[in-house]
């Protein structure tokens, strides 16, 4: 499986051509250029990564975003029958993870100081040791990745999820009310580059499945220089 990394500087006007009408409308609702670029990069990378697995061009990927609560197209990207996708963006980084094996969740966060001591009460589960700013950021990305891989999202308080301490390899220790998840989830610390932290969670994947992190700048450039243009 692969995690693709893009930076805001990888965004270019030609990428908008790969968005479908629903995605373009959602893109235009963002108020700031940086937010539009992050969304566009996430969509195009999802199409590119899934298309490579399916053997179809990015614009032909049957990507859906139906919310599992209301059915409206504002949910996470999905492809019926796989591959499985997960998208995250923060600051200068956009991550798209793709896997043929099973559900996955990726989370990247900019080290902007937003996740500081003030959020500890909403973040740390009972028994989890206190941490400095970097440690709280590690806790946050680990738990967000877990909530994505299960599809629970904001329905579950972060304090229900117990993970290993920041100085240890990421691992799910307990999930209040969900003992069935123990032993089914593997986690990996990712390398998003300076000023960011990231984590990946994998559900029901083969033991020891390799995770490759790849830069997306080159493939994205190719899409807008002729050969990959719709």
N, C-alpha and C positions, 0 to 999 in steps of 0.2 A: 504494500500500500504506500501511498505517496502523500506528502504534505507540500503543497505549492506555496511559495512566498512571493508576494508582490509588495512594492513600495508605492506611495502616492505618486512618485515621479514616473512610474510606469504607465500611468493613465494618459490616454491620448484620445482626441475626438473620434477617431475612426472606430474605437471599440463600441461606441453607442450603437452602431449598426448591428451588433450581435444580440441586442436586447429585443425581446418581443414587445408588442404594444402594452401589455400589462406592466412589464418591467420598466418600460420607458416612462409610463405614467407615474409609477412609484418613484422613479429616479427624480422626476421633476418636482415631487412634493418635498424633497429635501431643500432646506433654505440656504445651505452653504455649499460652495463648490467642493470642498474637501469631502463632505459627506456624500455628495453625488459621485465623486470619484471612487470612494471606498465601495459604495454599492455597486457601481459599474464594474470595478475590478472583481468583486466577489462573484457577480453574475457570469462574467466572461470566463473567469478561471473555472467556475463550476461547469460551464458548458464545454470548455476545452478539455478539462480532466475527464469528465464523463464521456465525451465524444471519443477520446482516445481509447477508452475501455470498450466502447460499443462499436467502434469502427465507423463512426459517422461524423460529418463536420459539426462544429459547435452549434451552428444555427439549427441543426436538425435534431438536437437532443430534446427529448420530450420532458423538459423540466417543468415541474409543478411546484406551487407554493401554497397549497390549500392548508389553511389553519385547521388543526384537528378539533378545535372547539367550535368554530363558526363556519368553516368552509371558505371563508374569504381568502384571496390570494396574498396574504401577508405573513405566511408561515415560513419555516426554513425550506430551502430547496430540496427537492426529492425527485428521483427517477423511479418510476414503477418497475419493479423487478431488478433494481440495482443498475449501476453500482451505488453504494452508499456514499453520501456527501455530508460534510459539515463545513460551515463558513464562520469566520470570525474576523473582525477588524477593529483596530484601535490605534490612534496616533498615526504613525507612518506605515503601519504594517497591515497587510491583508493576508489571511491564511485560508486556504481551501484544502481540506483533507478528503481523500477519495479511497475507498476500499471495496474490493469485490467480496469480502468475507462476511461482513455484518455491520451493525450500527456503530457509529463512532461520533465523538464529540471533540471539537478543538476549540480552545479559547486562547486569545492573545490579549494582553492588556498593556497599555503604555504606562511606564513608571512616572506618572505625572503628579504623584502625591495625593491623588483622589482617594485611593484606598489606604487610609491611614488609621491611626488609633481610634478615631471616632466611629469607625464601622466595625470594630472588633466584636461588639455585643451582638451584632446581626450576622457575623461571619463565623465566629468560633463556636464549635460544639462543646458540650460539657467534657472536660478532661483534656481538651487540646491546649497545649502550652501557648502562652502569650508569645508574641513575636515582634520584631522590629518591622519597619516599613517594607523591607524586601521580603520578609517572611510572610507578612499579611498578603502581599501581592501573590506569593506562591500559593498560599491557601486559597485565595480567590480564584486563580486560574484553574487550580485542581478541581474545586467544587463546581465552577461553571462548566468545565468540560464534562463532569459527571452528570450534571443536570441536563446537558445537551444529549449525551449518549443514551440516556433513558427516555428522553422526550418530555421530562417533567417540567423543565424550565422554571418559571417563577411560581409554579404551583407548590413547590416544596421549599421550605425555609432552608437556608444554607446551614443553619445550626442543627438540622436533622442529619447532616452528612458528616461523618467522621473520617478524616484522612490522616496520613502520616505527617510527622513534623517537617517543616520546610527544609531542614538540613538532611533529611532522609529521602531516599527515592520515593516518588509518588505512589501511593497505594491506598485503596479504599479499605478502611478498617471496620466500619459499621455504617448502616443506614437505618435510622429509626423506622421500624415497621416494614422493612424490606430485607429480611435476612436472605432471601433468595438470590440477591445480587452478589453476595460474597463469593469469591472464587470464579466469577464469570467476567469480571472486569479487569483488564490490564491497563496500566497508565504509563505514559512516557513524558519526561520533560523535553521540551523542544527548544530550538535555538533560533529565536526570531531576530536576533541582532541587538545592538546596544540600545538601552533605554526601554526595553520591552521584556515581558515574561510570557511564557506560553506553556500549555500542557495539552496532552492528547489522551483521551480515554477510549478504549476499545471494548465492545461488548461481544462476547461469544466468538472471539477470534481464535485461530489456532495458536497454541503456545509458541512463543518465540517468533511470531511473524515479524519480518523486517519492516522497518519504517524508514523511508527515504525522504529527506527534505531537499527540495529543489527550488532554485530561483526561477521565477516566471518571466523575468524581463525579456529574455530572448524569444520564447514562444509568443508572448503578447506582441512583440514587435513584428514578428512574422505574420501574425493575423492581419495587421493593418498595412502591409507592404505589397499586397496583391494576391499571393497564393492562398491565404486563408480568408480573404474577404468574401462575404456572401454576394 
